[in-house]
Amino acid sequence: MLLLLSLLLWYRVVLVVVVVVVVVVVVVVVVLVVVVVVVVVVVAELWYRVVLRTRPGGAVFEATVRRPLGHQSTAGRDGVVFDVGTQQISRTNQYGRQPHCIMHSYPHLRPYCYCLLQESIVPSNASVIGNNNSLD
C-alpha cells in the first residue's frame, strides 16, 4: 500500500512537472510570435540618410528617404527606386551668388541651381545670356 501511495505521489509530481514545462513552452512560443508580429509591424520600413556633393559649385545636399519593406521596385530585380520630393532635400552649405542667373525669375530653385557663368568671371559689360560680341 505504501508503495502504491509513493507511486501515486511521484506520478503527480511528474505530471505537474510536465504540465509546467508545457505551459512554459507555450508561453515562450506565444511571446516569440508576438515579438515577430511587432517587429514586422513596427519595422515595416527602412530610413536612409543620403548626402550628396555636386560639381561644379561644391553644393552639399542631404535627404532622408524612406523605403517600405516588401516594396516592389520598378527598377528591376536588383535596383530600388526611391521617390524623393524637393521638400525632403536640404542644402546644407551656403549657395551665395551661385544661382544669380535665376535668383529673381525662379527663387524657389536657388538652393539647387548653379549658373555656368559665375559673376566673378563675367566681365561687367558682357551679357550673361550669350552675346559673344566683344568690344575692342
VMD Tcl script that builds the backbone (N, CA, C; Angstrom):
set m [mol new atoms 408]
animate dup $m
set s [atomselect $m all]
$s set {name element resname resid chain x y z} {
  {N N MET 1 A 0.821 -1.185 0.000}
  {CA C MET 1 A 0.000 0.000 0.000}
  {C C MET 1 A 0.869 1.253 0.000}
  {N N LEU 2 A 1.903 1.205 0.808}
  {CA C LEU 2 A 2.823 2.333 0.888}
  {C C LEU 2 A 3.510 2.554 -0.459}
  {N N LEU 3 A 3.818 1.485 -1.126}
  {CA C LEU 3 A 4.449 1.571 -2.433}
  {C C LEU 3 A 3.490 2.207 -3.443}
  {N N LEU 4 A 2.233 1.878 -3.369}
  {CA C LEU 4 A 1.233 2.426 -4.264}
  {C C LEU 4 A 1.045 3.930 -4.030}
  {N N LEU 5 A 1.021 4.336 -2.765}
  {CA C LEU 5 A 0.919 5.754 -2.436}
  {C C LEU 5 A 2.156 6.514 -2.915}
  {N N SER 6 A 3.268 5.907 -2.752}
  {CA C SER 6 A 4.520 6.525 -3.187}
  {C C SER 6 A 4.526 6.699 -4.712}
  {N N LEU 7 A 4.059 5.692 -5.446}
  {CA C LEU 7 A 3.989 5.773 -6.902}
  {C C LEU 7 A 2.993 6.850 -7.347}
  {N N LEU 8 A 1.867 6.958 -6.658}
  {CA C LEU 8 A 0.885 7.977 -6.984}
  {C C LEU 8 A 1.442 9.385 -6.752}
  {N N LEU 9 A 2.185 9.519 -5.665}
  {CA C LEU 9 A 2.799 10.816 -5.372}
  {C C LEU 9 A 3.809 11.194 -6.457}
  {N N TRP 10 A 4.649 10.264 -6.871}
  {CA C TRP 10 A 5.617 10.528 -7.927}
  {C C TRP 10 A 4.919 10.787 -9.259}
  {N N TYR 11 A 3.840 10.085 -9.485}
  {CA C TYR 11 A 3.071 10.299 -10.699}
  {C C TYR 11 A 2.542 11.725 -10.736}
  {N N ARG 12 A 2.021 12.217 -9.622}
  {CA C ARG 12 A 1.523 13.585 -9.549}
  {C C ARG 12 A 2.654 14.601 -9.754}
  {N N VAL 13 A 3.791 14.331 -9.139}
  {CA C VAL 13 A 4.941 15.240 -9.280}
  {C C VAL 13 A 5.382 15.283 -10.744}
  {N N VAL 14 A 5.488 14.164 -11.373}
  {CA C VAL 14 A 5.895 14.104 -12.777}
  {C C VAL 14 A 4.846 14.802 -13.645}
  {N N LEU 15 A 3.584 14.583 -13.352}
  {CA C LEU 15 A 2.512 15.222 -14.104}
  {C C LEU 15 A 2.569 16.741 -13.956}
  {N N VAL 16 A 2.796 17.225 -12.748}
  {CA C VAL 16 A 2.909 18.667 -12.515}
  {C C VAL 16 A 4.116 19.226 -13.261}
  {N N VAL 17 A 5.228 18.533 -13.226}
  {CA C VAL 17 A 6.432 18.993 -13.929}
  {C C VAL 17 A 6.170 19.042 -15.437}
  {N N VAL 18 A 5.520 18.039 -15.977}
  {CA C VAL 18 A 5.221 18.005 -17.407}
  {C C VAL 18 A 4.276 19.152 -17.770}
  {N N VAL 19 A 3.268 19.388 -16.959}
  {CA C VAL 19 A 2.334 20.481 -17.214}
  {C C VAL 19 A 3.061 21.818 -17.159}
  {N N VAL 20 A 3.920 22.016 -16.186}
  {CA C VAL 20 A 4.678 23.261 -16.069}
  {C C VAL 20 A 5.574 23.452 -17.289}
  {N N VAL 21 A 6.239 22.415 -17.737}
  {CA C VAL 21 A 7.115 22.509 -18.912}
  {C C VAL 21 A 6.290 22.853 -20.151}
  {N N VAL 22 A 5.147 22.226 -20.313}
  {CA C VAL 22 A 4.286 22.517 -21.462}
  {C C VAL 22 A 3.799 23.962 -21.416}
  {N N VAL 23 A 3.392 24.428 -20.241}
  {CA C VAL 23 A 2.935 25.807 -20.101}
  {C C VAL 23 A 4.066 26.775 -20.430}
  {N N VAL 24 A 5.265 26.516 -19.932}
  {CA C VAL 24 A 6.414 27.383 -20.213}
  {C C VAL 24 A 6.710 27.405 -21.715}
  {N N VAL 25 A 6.671 26.267 -22.361}
  {CA C VAL 25 A 6.931 26.199 -23.801}
  {C C VAL 25 A 5.860 26.982 -24.568}
  {N N VAL 26 A 4.611 26.840 -24.193}
  {CA C VAL 26 A 3.529 27.564 -24.852}
  {C C VAL 26 A 3.704 29.068 -24.657}
  {N N VAL 27 A 4.051 29.500 -23.451}
  {CA C VAL 27 A 4.261 30.921 -23.183}
  {C C VAL 27 A 5.426 31.455 -24.020}
  {N N VAL 28 A 6.502 30.712 -24.090}
  {CA C VAL 28 A 7.665 31.142 -24.880}
  {C C VAL 28 A 7.282 31.253 -26.356}
  {N N VAL 29 A 6.538 30.299 -26.873}
  {CA C VAL 29 A 6.121 30.346 -28.277}
  {C C VAL 29 A 5.207 31.547 -28.517}
  {N N VAL 30 A 4.270 31.807 -27.619}
  {CA C VAL 30 A 3.376 32.952 -27.758}
  {C C VAL 30 A 4.171 34.249 -27.724}
  {N N VAL 31 A 5.117 34.365 -26.808}
  {CA C VAL 31 A 5.950 35.569 -26.722}
  {C C VAL 31 A 6.746 35.750 -28.009}
  {N N LEU 32 A 7.321 34.692 -28.537}
  {CA C LEU 32 A 8.082 34.797 -29.786}
  {C C LEU 32 A 7.188 35.222 -30.953}
  {N N VAL 33 A 5.984 34.694 -31.020}
  {CA C VAL 33 A 5.057 35.084 -32.081}
  {C C VAL 33 A 4.697 36.557 -31.954}
  {N N VAL 34 A 4.443 37.017 -30.736}
  {CA C VAL 34 A 4.121 38.427 -30.512}
  {C C VAL 34 A 5.301 39.307 -30.912}
  {N N VAL 35 A 6.512 38.922 -30.551}
  {CA C VAL 35 A 7.706 39.697 -30.907}
  {C C VAL 35 A 7.864 39.763 -32.428}
  {N N VAL 36 A 7.672 38.664 -33.106}
  {CA C VAL 36 A 7.800 38.650 -34.568}
  {C C VAL 36 A 6.741 39.545 -35.196}
  {N N VAL 37 A 5.512 39.482 -34.703}
  {CA C VAL 37 A 4.453 40.330 -35.253}
  {C C VAL 37 A 4.762 41.803 -35.014}
  {N N VAL 38 A 5.251 42.145 -33.824}
  {CA C VAL 38 A 5.596 43.539 -33.521}
  {C C VAL 38 A 6.736 44.010 -34.404}
  {N N VAL 39 A 7.734 43.177 -34.600}
  {CA C VAL 39 A 8.869 43.566 -35.449}
  {C C VAL 39 A 8.403 43.768 -36.883}
  {N N VAL 40 A 7.546 42.905 -37.379}
  {CA C VAL 40 A 7.062 43.044 -38.754}
  {C C VAL 40 A 6.208 44.300 -38.899}
  {N N VAL 41 A 5.401 44.604 -37.891}
  {CA C VAL 41 A 4.538 45.775 -37.972}
  {C C VAL 41 A 5.335 47.055 -37.755}
  {N N VAL 42 A 6.213 47.073 -36.750}
  {CA C VAL 42 A 6.962 48.287 -36.411}
  {C C VAL 42 A 8.070 48.542 -37.421}
  {N N VAL 43 A 8.812 47.524 -37.802}
  {CA C VAL 43 A 9.916 47.694 -38.736}
  {C C VAL 43 A 9.407 47.371 -40.142}
  {N N ALA 44 A 8.421 48.127 -40.569}
  {CA C ALA 44 A 7.849 47.929 -41.895}
  {C C ALA 44 A 8.535 48.798 -42.934}
  {N N GLU 45 A 9.518 49.583 -42.524}
  {CA C GLU 45 A 10.204 50.460 -43.457}
  {C C GLU 45 A 11.626 50.725 -42.978}
  {N N LEU 46 A 12.459 51.073 -43.915}
  {CA C LEU 46 A 13.842 51.433 -43.623}
  {C C LEU 46 A 14.039 52.895 -43.962}
  {N N TRP 47 A 14.824 53.587 -43.162}
  {CA C TRP 47 A 15.121 55.006 -43.395}
  {C C TRP 47 A 16.588 55.138 -43.759}
  {N N TYR 48 A 16.864 55.954 -44.747}
  {CA C TYR 48 A 18.230 56.200 -45.201}
  {C C TYR 48 A 18.499 57.700 -45.176}
  {N N ARG 49 A 19.706 58.067 -44.792}
  {CA C ARG 49 A 20.160 59.460 -44.869}
  {C C ARG 49 A 21.159 59.515 -46.015}
  {N N VAL 50 A 20.852 60.322 -47.010}
  {CA C VAL 50 A 21.681 60.418 -48.209}
  {C C VAL 50 A 22.327 61.792 -48.234}
  {N N VAL 51 A 23.635 61.832 -48.451}
  {CA C VAL 51 A 24.373 63.090 -48.553}
  {C C VAL 51 A 25.073 63.104 -49.912}
  {N N LEU 52 A 24.871 64.197 -50.663}
  {CA C LEU 52 A 25.469 64.341 -51.993}
  {C C LEU 52 A 26.295 65.609 -52.056}
  {N N ARG 53 A 27.434 65.538 -52.744}
  {CA C ARG 53 A 28.251 66.725 -53.031}
  {C C ARG 53 A 28.335 66.820 -54.545}
  {N N THR 54 A 28.046 68.026 -55.068}
  {CA C THR 54 A 27.994 68.199 -56.515}
  {C C THR 54 A 29.204 68.971 -57.025}
  {N N ARG 55 A 29.439 68.833 -58.352}
  {CA C ARG 55 A 30.439 69.624 -59.048}
  {C C ARG 55 A 29.789 70.160 -60.295}
  {N N PRO 56 A 29.986 71.330 -60.700}
  {CA C PRO 56 A 30.755 72.387 -60.044}
  {C C PRO 56 A 29.940 73.009 -58.916}
  {N N GLY 57 A 30.569 73.801 -58.160}
  {CA C GLY 57 A 29.901 74.562 -57.113}
  {C C GLY 57 A 30.071 74.006 -55.719}
  {N N GLY 58 A 30.318 72.714 -55.587}
  {CA C GLY 58 A 30.534 72.116 -54.272}
  {C C GLY 58 A 29.313 72.140 -53.368}
  {N N ALA 59 A 28.133 72.060 -53.940}
  {CA C ALA 59 A 26.910 72.052 -53.123}
  {C C ALA 59 A 26.825 70.744 -52.346}
  {N N VAL 60 A 26.369 70.821 -51.108}
  {CA C VAL 60 A 26.157 69.624 -50.284}
  {C C VAL 60 A 24.662 69.544 -49.989}
  {N N PHE 61 A 24.060 68.446 -50.446}
  {CA C PHE 61 A 22.639 68.215 -50.232}
  {C C PHE 61 A 22.452 67.028 -49.306}
  {N N GLU 62 A 21.395 67.072 -48.535}
  {CA C GLU 62 A 21.074 65.988 -47.615}
  {C C GLU 62 A 19.585 65.690 -47.725}
  {N N ALA 63 A 19.261 64.403 -47.696}
  {CA C ALA 63 A 17.850 64.000 -47.734}
  {C C ALA 63 A 17.680 62.749 -46.886}
  {N N THR 64 A 16.531 62.634 -46.272}
  {CA C THR 64 A 16.163 61.414 -45.571}
  {C C THR 64 A 15.068 60.763 -46.387}
  {N N VAL 65 A 15.338 59.535 -46.824}
  {CA C VAL 65 A 14.373 58.844 -47.668}
  {C C VAL 65 A 13.903 57.572 -46.970}
  {N N ARG 66 A 12.696 57.163 -47.310}
  {CA C ARG 66 A 12.063 56.014 -46.683}
  {C C ARG 66 A 11.812 54.956 -47.748}
  {N N ARG 67 A 12.045 53.700 -47.359}
  {CA C ARG 67 A 11.741 52.584 -48.247}
  {C C ARG 67 A 10.934 51.553 -47.471}
  {N N PRO 68 A 9.675 51.367 -47.854}
  {CA C PRO 68 A 8.875 50.334 -47.174}
  {C C PRO 68 A 9.453 48.950 -47.441}
  {N N LEU 69 A 9.455 48.079 -46.431}
  {CA C LEU 69 A 9.900 46.709 -46.630}
  {C C LEU 69 A 8.866 45.988 -47.480}
  {N N GLY 70 A 9.342 45.099 -48.311}
  {CA C GLY 70 A 8.442 44.381 -49.195}
  {C C GLY 70 A 8.029 45.200 -50.395}
  {N N HIS 71 A 8.687 46.356 -50.597}
  {CA C HIS 71 A 8.373 47.254 -51.704}
  {C C HIS 71 A 8.796 46.596 -53.011}
  {N N GLN 72 A 7.897 46.532 -53.969}
  {CA C GLN 72 A 8.228 46.003 -55.281}
  {C C GLN 72 A 8.790 47.132 -56.137}
  {N N SER 73 A 10.035 46.999 -56.487}
  {CA C SER 73 A 10.705 48.060 -57.232}
  {C C SER 73 A 10.369 47.994 -58.710}
  {N N THR 74 A 10.320 49.152 -59.344}
  {CA C THR 74 A 10.138 49.211 -60.788}
  {C C THR 74 A 11.485 49.261 -61.502}
  {N N ALA 75 A 12.571 49.247 -60.745}
  {CA C ALA 75 A 13.903 49.373 -61.336}
  {C C ALA 75 A 14.509 48.022 -61.703}
  {N N GLY 76 A 13.806 46.961 -61.488}
  {CA C GLY 76 A 14.349 45.659 -61.802}
  {C C GLY 76 A 14.606 44.861 -60.542}
  {N N ARG 77 A 15.166 43.691 -60.727}
  {CA C ARG 77 A 15.354 42.766 -59.611}
  {C C ARG 77 A 16.350 43.275 -58.589}
  {N N ASP 78 A 17.432 43.896 -59.024}
  {CA C ASP 78 A 18.485 44.324 -58.109}
  {C C ASP 78 A 18.390 45.788 -57.704}
  {N N GLY 79 A 17.631 46.581 -58.428}
  {CA C GLY 79 A 17.571 48.008 -58.167}
  {C C GLY 79 A 16.386 48.379 -57.294}
  {N N VAL 80 A 16.527 49.494 -56.625}
  {CA C VAL 80 A 15.458 50.021 -55.783}
  {C C VAL 80 A 15.253 51.478 -56.156}
  {N N VAL 81 A 14.015 51.885 -56.306}
  {CA C VAL 81 A 13.707 53.260 -56.644}
  {C C VAL 81 A 13.124 53.951 -55.419}
  {N N PHE 82 A 13.678 55.108 -55.097}
  {CA C PHE 82 A 13.162 55.935 -54.017}
  {C C PHE 82 A 12.557 57.189 -54.633}
  {N N ASP 83 A 11.361 57.517 -54.224}
  {CA C ASP 83 A 10.753 58.767 -54.651}
  {C C ASP 83 A 11.057 59.819 -53.603}
  {N N VAL 84 A 11.712 60.889 -54.020}
  {CA C VAL 84 A 12.081 61.960 -53.099}
  {C C VAL 84 A 11.599 63.276 -53.686}
  {N N GLY 85 A 10.799 63.999 -52.930}
  {CA C GLY 85 A 10.332 65.306 -53.368}
  {C C GLY 85 A 11.311 66.394 -52.966}
  {N N THR 86 A 11.192 67.561 -53.589}
  {CA C THR 86 A 12.107 68.658 -53.272}
  {C C THR 86 A 11.940 69.127 -51.834}
  {N N GLN 87 A 10.793 68.875 -51.239}
  {CA C GLN 87 A 10.584 69.261 -49.834}
  {C C GLN 87 A 11.470 68.453 -48.897}
  {N N GLN 88 A 11.920 67.266 -49.323}
  {CA C GLN 88 A 12.727 66.392 -48.487}
  {C C GLN 88 A 14.228 66.606 -48.671}
  {N N ILE 89 A 14.613 67.471 -49.612}
  {CA C ILE 89 A 16.031 67.700 -49.889}
  {C C ILE 89 A 16.435 69.047 -49.304}
  {N N SER 90 A 17.523 69.046 -48.551}
  {CA C SER 90 A 18.027 70.288 -47.959}
  {C C SER 90 A 19.450 70.526 -48.427}
  {N N ARG 91 A 19.751 71.757 -48.714}
  {CA C ARG 91 A 21.139 72.126 -48.998}
  {C C ARG 91 A 21.757 72.521 -47.681}
  {N N THR 92 A 22.872 71.897 -47.332}
  {CA C THR 92 A 23.455 72.114 -46.009}
  {C C THR 92 A 24.582 73.131 -46.003}
  {N N ASN 93 A 25.006 73.597 -47.175}
  {CA C ASN 93 A 26.002 74.674 -47.192}
  {C C ASN 93 A 25.414 75.876 -47.936}
  {N N GLN 94 A 26.057 77.011 -47.811}
  {CA C GLN 94 A 25.538 78.242 -48.404}
  {C C GLN 94 A 25.787 78.255 -49.913}
  {N N TYR 95 A 24.830 78.819 -50.638}
  {CA C TYR 95 A 24.993 78.894 -52.084}
  {C C TYR 95 A 25.361 80.286 -52.568}
  {N N GLY 96 A 25.247 81.282 -51.707}
  {CA C GLY 96 A 25.678 82.637 -52.041}
  {C C GLY 96 A 25.096 83.137 -53.348}
  {N N ARG 97 A 25.978 83.569 -54.257}
  {CA C ARG 97 A 25.539 84.123 -55.555}
  {C C ARG 97 A 25.624 83.079 -56.677}
  {N N GLN 98 A 25.851 81.808 -56.360}
  {CA C GLN 98 A 25.944 80.778 -57.405}
  {C C GLN 98 A 24.714 80.746 -58.313}
  {N N PRO 99 A 23.497 80.925 -57.811}
  {CA C PRO 99 A 22.336 80.892 -58.693}
  {C C PRO 99 A 21.889 82.280 -59.172}
  {N N HIS 100 A 22.833 83.203 -59.379}
  {CA C HIS 100 A 22.486 84.589 -59.721}
  {C C HIS 100 A 21.624 84.685 -60.975}
  {N N CYS 101 A 21.755 83.760 -61.911}
  {CA C CYS 101 A 21.023 83.853 -63.178}
  {C C CYS 101 A 19.537 83.515 -63.033}
  {N N ILE 102 A 19.134 82.921 -61.950}
  {CA C ILE 102 A 17.713 82.581 -61.768}
  {C C ILE 102 A 17.135 83.178 -60.481}
  {N N MET 103 A 17.932 83.957 -59.771}
  {CA C MET 103 A 17.512 84.443 -58.457}
  {C C MET 103 A 16.165 85.142 -58.458}
  {N N HIS 104 A 15.907 85.941 -59.479}
  {CA C HIS 104 A 14.665 86.707 -59.498}
  {C C HIS 104 A 13.544 85.965 -60.229}
  {N N SER 105 A 13.891 85.211 -61.253}
  {CA C SER 105 A 12.851 84.548 -62.039}
  {C C SER 105 A 12.366 83.240 -61.402}
  {N N TYR 106 A 13.244 82.495 -60.728}
  {CA C TYR 106 A 12.887 81.223 -60.091}
  {C C TYR 106 A 13.487 81.144 -58.688}
  {N N PRO 107 A 13.035 81.954 -57.771}
  {CA C PRO 107 A 13.672 81.996 -56.448}
  {C C PRO 107 A 13.579 80.672 -55.677}
  {N N HIS 108 A 12.578 79.874 -55.956}
  {CA C HIS 108 A 12.441 78.598 -55.256}
  {C C HIS 108 A 13.510 77.582 -55.682}
  {N N LEU 109 A 14.205 77.840 -56.787}
  {CA C LEU 109 A 15.251 76.934 -57.263}
  {C C LEU 109 A 16.655 77.332 -56.814}
  {N N ARG 110 A 16.775 78.417 -56.073}
  {CA C ARG 110 A 18.106 78.900 -55.668}
  {C C ARG 110 A 18.975 77.834 -54.990}
  {N N PRO 111 A 18.456 77.034 -54.078}
  {CA C PRO 111 A 19.339 76.055 -53.435}
  {C C PRO 111 A 19.879 74.994 -54.392}
  {N N TYR 112 A 19.223 74.784 -55.546}
  {CA C TYR 112 A 19.594 73.681 -56.436}
  {C C TYR 112 A 20.333 74.128 -57.697}
  {N N CYS 113 A 20.396 75.411 -57.963}
  {CA C CYS 113 A 20.919 75.911 -59.227}
  {C C CYS 113 A 22.367 76.385 -59.093}
  {N N TYR 114 A 23.143 76.149 -60.136}
  {CA C TYR 114 A 24.499 76.672 -60.260}
  {C C TYR 114 A 24.622 77.241 -61.672}
  {N N CYS 115 A 24.742 78.549 -61.783}
  {CA C CYS 115 A 24.854 79.191 -63.093}
  {C C CYS 115 A 26.250 78.936 -63.653}
  {N N LEU 116 A 26.290 78.493 -64.907}
  {CA C LEU 116 A 27.582 78.155 -65.504}
  {C C LEU 116 A 28.503 79.358 -65.604}
  {N N LEU 117 A 27.966 80.523 -65.916}
  {CA C LEU 117 A 28.765 81.737 -65.947}
  {C C LEU 117 A 28.605 82.428 -64.595}
  {N N GLN 118 A 29.617 82.316 -63.772}
  {CA C GLN 118 A 29.557 82.933 -62.450}
  {C C GLN 118 A 29.904 84.414 -62.556}
  {N N GLU 119 A 29.373 85.202 -61.675}
  {CA C GLU 119 A 29.541 86.660 -61.720}
  {C C GLU 119 A 31.004 87.074 -61.637}
  {N N SER 120 A 31.807 86.346 -60.943}
  {CA C SER 120 A 33.205 86.753 -60.780}
  {C C SER 120 A 34.001 86.612 -62.071}
  {N N ILE 121 A 33.540 85.758 -63.004}
  {CA C ILE 121 A 34.275 85.578 -64.257}
  {C C ILE 121 A 33.587 86.275 -65.424}
  {N N VAL 122 A 32.400 86.827 -65.210}
  {CA C VAL 122 A 31.685 87.528 -66.277}
  {C C VAL 122 A 32.124 88.993 -66.257}
  {N N PRO 123 A 32.652 89.511 -67.367}
  {CA C PRO 123 A 33.005 90.929 -67.403}
  {C C PRO 123 A 31.760 91.784 -67.186}
  {N N SER 124 A 31.946 92.921 -66.599}
  {CA C SER 124 A 30.805 93.767 -66.245}
  {C C SER 124 A 30.027 94.251 -67.460}
  {N N ASN 125 A 30.652 94.307 -68.647}
  {CA C ASN 125 A 29.930 94.778 -69.827}
  {C C ASN 125 A 29.429 93.636 -70.706}
  {N N ALA 126 A 29.625 92.389 -70.295}
  {CA C ALA 126 A 29.181 91.242 -71.101}
  {C C ALA 126 A 27.797 90.790 -70.663}
  {N N SER 127 A 27.056 90.288 -71.600}
  {CA C SER 127 A 25.731 89.764 -71.309}
  {C C SER 127 A 25.852 88.311 -70.873}
  {N N VAL 128 A 25.170 87.954 -69.835}
  {CA C VAL 128 A 25.201 86.587 -69.329}
  {C C VAL 128 A 24.407 85.686 -70.264}
  {N N ILE 129 A 23.491 86.241 -71.031}
  {CA C ILE 129 A 22.607 85.423 -71.842}
  {C C ILE 129 A 23.297 84.909 -73.109}
  {N N GLY 130 A 24.319 85.509 -73.561}
  {CA C GLY 130 A 25.020 84.910 -74.670}
  {C C GLY 130 A 25.405 85.842 -75.804}
  {N N ASN 131 A 25.717 87.046 -75.537}
  {CA C ASN 131 A 26.193 87.968 -76.570}
  {C C ASN 131 A 27.689 87.781 -76.668}
  {N N ASN 132 A 28.161 87.227 -77.786}
  {CA C ASN 132 A 29.595 86.970 -77.947}
  {C C ASN 132 A 30.334 88.129 -78.600}
  {N N ASN 133 A 29.676 89.221 -78.852}
  {CA C ASN 133 A 30.346 90.378 -79.454}
  {C C ASN 133 A 31.240 91.006 -78.402}
  {N N SER 134 A 32.499 91.189 -78.758}
  {CA C SER 134 A 33.412 91.830 -77.808}
  {C C SER 134 A 33.734 93.240 -78.269}
  {N N LEU 135 A 33.925 94.103 -77.318}
  {CA C LEU 135 A 34.298 95.479 -77.623}
  {C C LEU 135 A 35.806 95.600 -77.480}
  {N N ASP 136 A 36.496 95.877 -78.564}
  {CA C ASP 136 A 37.959 96.020 -78.506}
  {C C ASP 136 A 38.370 97.454 -78.488}
}
mol reanalyze $m
mol bondsrecalc $m
mol representation Tube
mol addrep $m
